[in-house]
Amino acid sequence: MHKRALVIEDDHDIATLVAINLRELDCTTDIVANGIDGLNYALAYLYDVIVLDVMLPKMDGIEVCRRIRAENNTTPIIMLTARAEESDKIRALDIGADDYITKPFSVRELVARVKARIRRFSPEKEASFINAKARHLYGDLMLDTDLRKTTLGGKTIDLTAKEFDLLSLFIRNPGRAYTRAELLDLVWGFSYSGYEHTVNSHINRLRMKIEKDAASPLYILTVWGIGYKFNDEL
């Protein structure tokens, strides 16, 4: 099925190269060269993935990502950065980016990551995602892994790709306690080892969306000295 991507990148050559290579995914690409216009495009149109540079004129990519997520826009975001500092990577993940890749990068690797994010964002179109038990219901909370849909009290809850993956892991394994390192490995992948703080940030945002009282959670519980688990006594 035809896809649509937004590339927010002020280097015209890089943006054009990315757009050309995304064609193999049957992906039409809009290119925007500054942060403010990029934010406006991201909020005005529906995209399957956003490729977002960190260093942009008018508004940097970190702020663009933060504002996109503040609008409950869950489109997968892959950030491009020329910086290798751990703090920049952590900031990107903490504010809701789904992935990052450091310049100079392999275009083939970027295309592979875009393909993976699109597949996760729209798994109902991929046969490999079909699960015998797709729908999970605990109290007022429902999660459908085939449709990538979450509802609370019958109302749809907008989750980012990583928030959904976290909740899906928890809800499919109620009562099992996961360390932050295990969650990083299972949801983000081994390459994010050492970014445990990112897990805390995503858990906090997830609780804000699904819990009536995030300070006294019903669904995702803290297991002191270990990490987190999904309440198996509902």
N, C-alpha and C positions, 0 to 999 in steps of 0.2 A: 504494500500500500504506500502511496506517495507520502513523503515526510517533508517537514519544513523546519529549517534551522535558522537561528539568528547568530551571526558572528559579530561581536563588538570588539573591533581591533583597529587601531589607528595606523598600523603598518599595512599599506595597501597590498604589497606583494604577498605578505603572509596571509592576509584575509582572502585574497584571490586564490592562492594555492589551496587553502583549506576548502573553499567553496568548490573548486574544481574536483578535489578528491572526494567530497561528500556526494558528488553526483552518482558514484557507484552504489550508494545506499538509496538511490532514487529520492534524493533529498534536495529540494529547492532551498537556496540560501539567500537571506537578506543580509547585507553588509552595512554596518554603521560604524563611523570612525570616532565617535566621542561618547562619553558616559551618559550625558543628559539625553541625547537622542536615542542611545541604546536602551535606557530605562523606559523611555516613552514607547519604543517599539515593543519591548518585552511585555509591557502592560496592556498595549492596545491590540495585539494580535496573538493568536494561538500558535505556539511552537512545540515541537517535539524535543528540542534540545537547544540550549544556549551555550555558545562558546564565548567566554568573556575574558578579555585581557585585564590584568591588574592595573598596569600603568596606562591611563587614558587621560586625554585632555578634558577639561570642564568638570568631570566627576570621575574619581578613580573606581576601578572595578570592585573593590571591597564594598564601597558605599552603594554601588549599583546593585550588587548581590543582596546587601542588607535590605534595601528598599523593595526589591522584588519579593523577598520572603516576607517582609512586613505586610504585603498586600495578599498574603496567603496564596501566592502563585507558586505552584509546586513543580514547574517545569525543571527537568534536570539541568544543572549548571556545571560546566567544566571550565575551570579557570586556567588561564595561561599566565605564567609569570616568568620574568627574566631573573627574578631573585631566587636564591637557593636557601635563604635563611629559614630556619624551622619556624620562627614566629609568624612569618607570612603564610606559610602553609597551614599552620594551626588556626590563624585568623580566618582564612578562607573556609576551612571546614567548620569552624565554630559558628559562622554566620549563616551556614546552610548550603554551601557549595557541595556538590556531590562528588567531585573529583578535581584534581589539578594536574597540570603537566608543566614542567619547567623548560623554558627556552634555553638553547636551541632544542627542538624536539623532532622526533620522527613523525612525519605526516601519517605514515601507515599506523603508528601507534595511536595517534590522535583519532584516526578514523575508526580503529578498533574500539577505542573507549567510547566514542560517540555511538557506535552501533550497540554496545553493551547497555548504555544508558537508555537509548530509545527502546530496546527490547524490554528492559525492566519497567519502563514507564508505560508500555502498552503490551503487557504479556498476554492479554486475551487473544492476540493475533498470532501467538507463537505456540504451536502444539506442545512443545517441551515444557510449558508452564502448567499444563493441565494437571490437576491434582484430584485424587478420588474424594478427598475431603477439602473442598475449597472454602466453605463457609464455616466460620467459627463464631460462636455466640456465647458471651459471658455477661450476664446481667443485661444492661442497656447497650453494651458494646458489641458491635458486629464487624468482623473483618472477612472480606472475600478475596482470597489470593488470586483467583482467576481474573476477576474484574479490577483488581487493585483498588478496591473500594472499602472505605471504613465509615460506619455510621454510629452515632451515639444517640440513643433515644429516637431512632428513626431519621435523624438529621445527618446529612453527609458531612464528614470531617475531612478537610483538606490537609493531607500530609505530604511532606516532601518525600522523594524516593527513599532517602536514608531513614526517615522517620517511619515510613511504612515497613521497610525491611526490618528495622528493629522491633516494631510491634508484631510483625509476622513471626519473627523468631521466638519472641516471648510467648505469644498466644498459642503457638503450636507445641510449646514445651512448658506447660504450666507447672510451677513448683520447682523447676530447675534453676538453680542460682548460677549466674554467669559473672565471671570477673570482667573488669573493664578490658583487660588484654584479650580475653576470649571474644568479647563483643567486637572489638576492633578487627580481629582476625576473621570472624565469621561474616561481618556486615561490610567492613571497609576493605578487608584483604590484608595479608601479612605485611605489605609494604608500608602500612601506616603504624607499624609498631612504635610505641613510645608516645603516641598522641592520646593517652587515656583521658585527658581533659576534654577532648572532643566528644567522647561518649557522654560525659556529664552534661555538656551543653545540649546535646540532642535529647537526652532523657528529660531534662528540664522543660524543653520546648514541647516534647511529646506529652508530658504530664499536663502542661498548660492547656492542651487541646482536648484531652480525653478525660481528665479528672475534674470532678466538681470542685474539689479543693486540692490544688497541687501540693499544698503543704502537708496534707494528710491523705496521701493517695490510696485509692481502692484497688487499682489494677496493677500498676508497676511498683513493686515494693523494694525498698533498700534492704539488703542483707548486710548488716554491719560487719566489716572486716573482710567481706568477699566482693560484693557488687550489687547486682539487681536480679529480681526474679518476677515472674508474673504470678499473681495471687491464684493459688489452686484451690481456694476454699470458697469461691463464689458460687 
